[in-house]
Amino acid sequence: MTSIDYHRPDSLERALDLLLRAQPLAGGTALTPNRSEITAVVDLQQLSLDELVVEKGSIRLGATVKLQALVDGSPPLPAALAEAASLEAPLNLRNMATVAGTIVACDGRSPLVTVLLAMDAVARFAPGDSAVPVDSLLAARPQALEGKLITRLEARPPAALRYQQVARSPKDRPIVCAALGKLEGKGGRSEFRLALGGHGSRPVRVPTAEAALLRGDLEAAASAAAAAYAQADDEWASAAYRSHVAAVLTRRLAQEGVR
């Protein structure tokens, strides 16, 4: 077994320099399956990227916050976010896996990333403290991460946030999941974010459904969700099944008080 060069920098500047030739290491759950392909790692533990702050107008999740911290909810987080984190992985993995690592390595069956999309979460990067919506980051992986490091996630506390999923068992990864967030936009006008998961390389937002909810047209929103998963066929479920369930979950979430 080949040896791995291990680095543990104490500054972001040094970490960014090392990342030009090494892989970031936080929880390690995403790197371990590919250990034979890794020659060098940069341990992020000493960079103080584990803040978890909930204020009146902002939620900030440090890149290396463990998923179990979201489940424990101290300070209190939206219930749907904590629920999604609990469904992301078993307890032992939640005690190791990090928020940023989950986003970087996720596929379409990630409950946590589905909820983050419904919160309209933004990733902050070093260098430069630039901001990239999680939706855009997912679409641009892995190129968007070259030479950069996620330092934290930010989101506005939602006025309402709901999550539901259909799976083989209550704690299993979803065959279909949906998250719906209601956010306060400019001028006090409400905005909606609907995200679907359970298929493909990443969860997806459904802007046509969001626009329908803004108009108060629940059936049009459900139809848009169904259309978004009309081709979502794999070994776990047919596209027809996923399309039907996506519409059902969208109706349920909207009727739970998100409208």
VEXDRENSE-890170 format. One record per residue (C-alpha): residue number from 1; x, y, z; residue in one letter. Coordinates in pm, 1 decimal. Example, Ala and Ser with C-alpha at 12.3 -4.5 7.8 and 13.67 -1.06 7.14 Angstrom:
<recs>
- 1:1230.0:-450.0:780.0:a
- 2:1367.0:-106.0:714.0:s
</recs>
This chain:
<recs>
- 1:0.0:0.0:0.0:m
- 2:145.0:336.3:-101.6:t
- 3:213.1:592.1:168.3:s
- 4:23.6:921.4:181.2:i
- 5:186.1:1257.3:247.1:d
- 6:4.5:1411.3:542.3:y
- 7:-10.8:1787.4:603.4:h
- 8:-184.1:1973.6:888.1:r
- 9:-155.4:2348.0:822.7:p
- 10:-253.8:2610.5:1079.2:d
- 11:-351.3:2882.7:830.6:s
- 12:-581.8:2911.0:531.6:l
- 13:-299.2:3049.9:322.0:e
- 14:-79.1:2746.7:384.4:r
- 15:-373.9:2510.7:328.9:a
- 16:-454.4:2669.2:-7.9:l
- 17:-93.5:2633.7:-115.5:d
- 18:-91.6:2265.0:-20.8:l
- 19:-424.3:2200.8:-193.1:l
- 20:-257.6:2264.9:-527.3:l
- 21:-104.8:1917.6:-490.7:r
- 22:-309.2:1741.7:-220.6:a
- 23:-666.7:1646.2:-130.4:q
- 24:-855.4:1818.5:155.2:p
- 25:-919.9:1595.0:455.9:l
- 26:-1195.2:1674.4:706.0:a
- 27:-1409.5:1377.7:806.4:g
- 28:-1243.6:1140.8:560.6:g
- 29:-1563.6:953.9:475.4:t
- 30:-1549.9:1055.2:108.0:a
- 31:-1175.1:999.2:67.2:l
- 32:-1148.6:655.8:229.2:t
- 33:-1311.5:457.9:-56.1:p
- 34:-1056.0:611.0:-297.1:n
- 35:-753.0:579.3:-70.0:r
- 36:-546.4:389.7:-328.0:s
- 37:-568.9:688.1:-565.2:e
- 38:-460.5:952.7:-309.4:i
- 39:-97.5:1055.7:-267.2:t
- 40:-129.5:1355.0:-30.4:a
- 41:-389.2:1505.5:205.0:v
- 42:-436.6:1837.8:382.2:v
- 43:-596.4:1797.2:724.8:d
- 44:-830.0:2093.5:789.0:l
- 45:-877.7:2041.4:1163.7:q
- 46:-667.4:2337.9:1277.0:q
- 47:-830.4:2597.4:1052.4:l
- 48:-1127.6:2680.5:1281.6:s
- 49:-1385.3:2608.0:1011.9:l
- 50:-1633.5:2444.9:1249.1:d
- 51:-1850.7:2741.3:1350.6:e
- 52:-2225.3:2684.3:1380.5:l
- 53:-2408.6:3014.1:1421.4:v
- 54:-2780.8:3085.0:1412.8:v
- 55:-2877.5:3452.4:1428.4:e
- 56:-3190.3:3647.3:1345.4:k
- 57:-3098.2:3699.0:981.1:g
- 58:-2837.6:3432.4:914.6:s
- 59:-2745.9:3066.3:952.6:i
- 60:-2373.2:2991.8:915.3:r
- 61:-2240.5:2637.4:897.4:l
- 62:-1863.6:2600.3:897.2:g
- 63:-1719.5:2368.7:634.7:a
- 64:-1595.5:2115.2:890.1:t
- 65:-1909.0:2107.3:1107.0:v
- 66:-1997.3:1742.6:1160.1:k
- 67:-2339.4:1621.0:1047.1:l
- 68:-2420.6:1503.5:1399.3:q
- 69:-2386.3:1863.2:1519.8:a
- 70:-2676.1:1952.2:1289.3:l
- 71:-2879.7:1667.7:1435.3:v
- 72:-2801.7:1772.1:1793.0:d
- 73:-2916.0:2123.4:1704.8:g
- 74:-2717.6:2342.7:1940.8:s
- 75:-2791.4:2621.3:1860.3:p
- 76:-3137.4:2520.4:1735.0:p
- 77:-3163.7:2473.8:1358.7:l
- 78:-3470.7:2435.7:1135.3:p
- 79:-3622.7:2094.5:1211.4:a
- 80:-3614.2:1988.1:845.4:a
- 81:-3238.9:2056.8:828.0:l
- 82:-3171.2:1847.9:1138.3:a
- 83:-3396.7:1569.2:1007.3:e
- 84:-3219.8:1562.2:671.5:a
- 85:-2880.8:1544.7:842.6:a
- 86:-3000.7:1248.8:1049.5:s
- 87:-3108.9:1069.1:731.8:l
- 88:-2785.9:1142.5:545.3:e
- 89:-2581.1:869.3:714.3:a
- 90:-2572.0:634.9:1017.0:p
- 91:-2457.8:775.6:1351.4:l
- 92:-2093.9:663.9:1325.7:n
- 93:-2055.3:834.3:988.6:l
- 94:-2241.1:1147.4:1104.0:r
- 95:-1981.3:1186.4:1377.1:n
- 96:-1709.9:1201.8:1107.4:m
- 97:-1871.3:1342.2:791.1:a
- 98:-1867.9:1719.6:741.7:t
- 99:-2107.9:1963.9:580.6:v
- 100:-1872.4:2069.9:301.3:a
- 101:-1756.4:1715.1:235.3:g
- 102:-2116.5:1603.6:196.8:t
- 103:-2180.2:1868.3:-67.6:i
- 104:-1860.4:1793.4:-258.4:v
- 105:-1917.3:1416.6:-264.5:a
- 106:-2296.6:1390.3:-279.4:c
- 107:-2506.9:1218.5:-541.3:d
- 108:-2876.2:1274.7:-607.1:g
- 109:-2984.9:1076.5:-303.0:r
- 110:-2860.4:1325.4:-44.2:s
- 111:-3134.0:1444.5:196.2:p
- 112:-2907.8:1714.4:342.2:l
- 113:-2812.7:1870.3:9.9:v
- 114:-3177.3:1859.0:-100.2:t
- 115:-3271.9:2066.4:205.2:v
- 116:-2979.4:2305.7:156.2:l
- 117:-3109.7:2376.3:-194.7:l
- 118:-3453.5:2451.0:-49.7:a
- 119:-3285.2:2697.1:188.6:m
- 120:-3110.5:2870.1:-105.0:d
- 121:-2778.9:2810.0:71.6:a
- 122:-2459.7:2975.5:-50.4:v
- 123:-2106.4:2836.5:-20.2:a
- 124:-1824.0:3072.9:74.9:r
- 125:-1478.8:3002.8:-66.3:f
- 126:-1120.4:3090.5:9.6:a
- 127:-931.9:3271.2:-127.2:p
- 128:-1129.9:3591.1:-156.5:g
- 129:-1440.6:3493.0:42.2:d
- 130:-1634.6:3458.5:-283.1:s
- 131:-1994.8:3332.4:-270.2:a
- 132:-2141.0:3060.0:-493.8:v
- 133:-2496.3:2924.6:-459.3:p
- 134:-2492.7:2555.6:-368.5:v
- 135:-2707.2:2489.5:-676.0:d
- 136:-2437.0:2638.1:-901.8:s
- 137:-2159.6:2460.4:-714.1:l
- 138:-2324.3:2121.8:-765.4:l
- 139:-2358.1:2186.2:-1137.0:a
- 140:-1990.5:2284.0:-1169.0:a
- 141:-1825.9:2008.0:-964.1:r
- 142:-1537.2:1927.1:-958.4:p
- 143:-1393.3:2212.5:-1165.7:q
- 144:-1548.0:2477.3:-938.4:a
- 145:-1335.5:2350.3:-649.4:l
- 146:-993.7:2361.0:-815.1:e
- 147:-757.8:2578.3:-615.1:g
- 148:-1035.0:2671.4:-370.7:k
- 149:-1159.7:2566.4:-31.3:l
- 150:-1514.7:2588.1:102.8:i
- 151:-1497.4:2773.7:434.1:t
- 152:-1865.7:2787.8:530.9:r
- 153:-2226.3:2776.7:414.9:l
- 154:-2468.4:3063.5:463.8:e
- 155:-2846.2:3084.8:439.4:a
- 156:-3127.5:3307.4:554.9:r
- 157:-3346.1:3146.2:822.3:p
- 158:-3651.3:3027.8:626.0:p
- 159:-4001.8:3139.9:713.7:a
- 160:-4098.1:2775.8:664.0:a
- 161:-3906.3:2463.3:566.2:l
- 162:-4033.8:2108.7:514.1:r
- 163:-3879.4:1778.2:402.8:y
- 164:-4033.3:1442.6:311.6:q
- 165:-3901.3:1128.6:149.4:q
- 166:-4005.7:787.6:25.6:v
- 167:-3757.3:505.8:87.3:a
- 168:-3746.9:130.7:141.5:r
- 169:-3740.8:192.3:517.5:s
- 170:-3780.3:506.7:730.4:p
- 171:-3402.5:552.7:776.2:k
- 172:-3291.0:442.4:430.1:d
- 173:-3160.5:669.7:157.4:r
- 174:-3449.7:814.8:-43.2:p
- 175:-3590.3:679.2:-366.8:i
- 176:-3759.4:1018.6:-397.0:v
- 177:-3731.3:1312.9:-159.7:c
- 178:-3849.3:1670.8:-168.6:a
- 179:-3775.6:1983.7:33.1:a
- 180:-3970.7:2307.0:16.5:l
- 181:-3857.0:2635.1:165.3:g
- 182:-4040.2:2963.4:198.4:k
- 183:-3806.0:3261.3:216.9:l
- 184:-3864.0:3628.9:268.2:e
- 185:-3749.6:3815.5:-41.9:g
- 186:-3698.0:4180.5:-114.7:k
- 187:-3977.8:4407.7:-4.5:g
- 188:-4121.0:4137.5:218.4:g
- 189:-4240.9:3930.7:-75.2:r
- 190:-4224.1:3554.8:-26.4:s
- 191:-4004.6:3333.2:-243.8:e
- 192:-4015.7:2955.2:-274.9:f
- 193:-3743.9:2696.0:-328.9:r
- 194:-3841.1:2340.2:-422.3:l
- 195:-3571.7:2073.3:-448.1:a
- 196:-3604.4:1709.2:-548.6:l
- 197:-3363.6:1427.7:-467.1:g
- 198:-3337.4:1053.0:-498.1:g
- 199:-3191.8:1023.5:-847.4:h
- 200:-2891.0:1109.6:-1058.5:g
- 201:-2567.4:1285.2:-973.2:s
- 202:-2721.7:1561.8:-759.6:r
- 203:-3049.3:1689.7:-613.8:p
- 204:-3213.7:1951.3:-835.0:v
- 205:-3420.7:2263.7:-792.9:r
- 206:-3748.8:2299.6:-984.3:v
- 207:-3787.3:2671.7:-1071.7:p
- 208:-4111.6:2616.4:-1266.4:t
- 209:-4270.7:2466.4:-956.1:a
- 210:-4141.1:2755.8:-745.4:e
- 211:-4300.9:3006.2:-982.8:a
- 212:-4630.3:2816.7:-969.2:a
- 213:-4627.8:2823.7:-589.3:l
- 214:-4565.7:3197.1:-601.0:l
- 215:-4884.5:3226.2:-809.1:r
- 216:-5069.6:3004.3:-562.1:g
- 217:-5117.8:2728.6:-823.1:d
- 218:-5049.8:2407.3:-631.6:l
- 219:-5150.3:2174.1:-914.6:e
- 220:-4915.6:2345.3:-1158.7:a
- 221:-4635.7:2311.0:-901.8:a
- 222:-4708.1:1939.6:-862.3:a
- 223:-4712.2:1894.4:-1240.3:s
- 224:-4377.3:2072.9:-1270.5:a
- 225:-4226.2:1844.3:-1006.2:a
- 226:-4358.4:1540.8:-1193.3:a
- 227:-4206.5:1668.1:-1516.6:a
- 228:-3870.0:1724.1:-1349.2:a
- 229:-3849.7:1351.2:-1269.0:y
- 230:-4018.6:1223.3:-1584.5:a
- 231:-3688.2:1066.3:-1699.2:q
- 232:-3560.8:966.0:-1353.5:a
- 233:-3526.2:594.2:-1417.4:d
- 234:-3266.4:365.8:-1257.6:d
- 235:-3230.3:32.5:-1078.5:e
- 236:-3412.5:164.7:-771.7:w
- 237:-3734.7:287.0:-933.2:a
- 238:-3903.0:362.7:-1264.0:s
- 239:-3934.7:715.4:-1396.6:a
- 240:-4314.8:686.4:-1384.8:a
- 241:-4302.4:602.4:-1013.9:y
- 242:-4061.2:881.7:-927.9:r
- 243:-4259.2:1132.7:-1131.1:s
- 244:-4581.5:1042.3:-948.1:h
- 245:-4417.5:1052.5:-604.1:v
- 246:-4249.6:1388.5:-677.1:a
- 247:-4592.5:1539.2:-746.4:a
- 248:-4743.7:1384.4:-433.3:v
- 249:-4462.5:1508.5:-208.2:l
- 250:-4482.4:1857.6:-355.5:t
- 251:-4853.6:1877.2:-276.5:r
- 252:-4797.1:1749.4:77.7:r
- 253:-4519.0:1994.2:153.6:l
- 254:-4715.9:2290.4:23.4:a
- 255:-5020.9:2185.2:224.2:q
- 256:-4812.9:2157.9:543.4:e
- 257:-4808.9:2533.0:578.7:g
- 258:-4531.9:2635.9:341.4:v
- 259:-4771.9:2823.2:111.9:r
</recs>
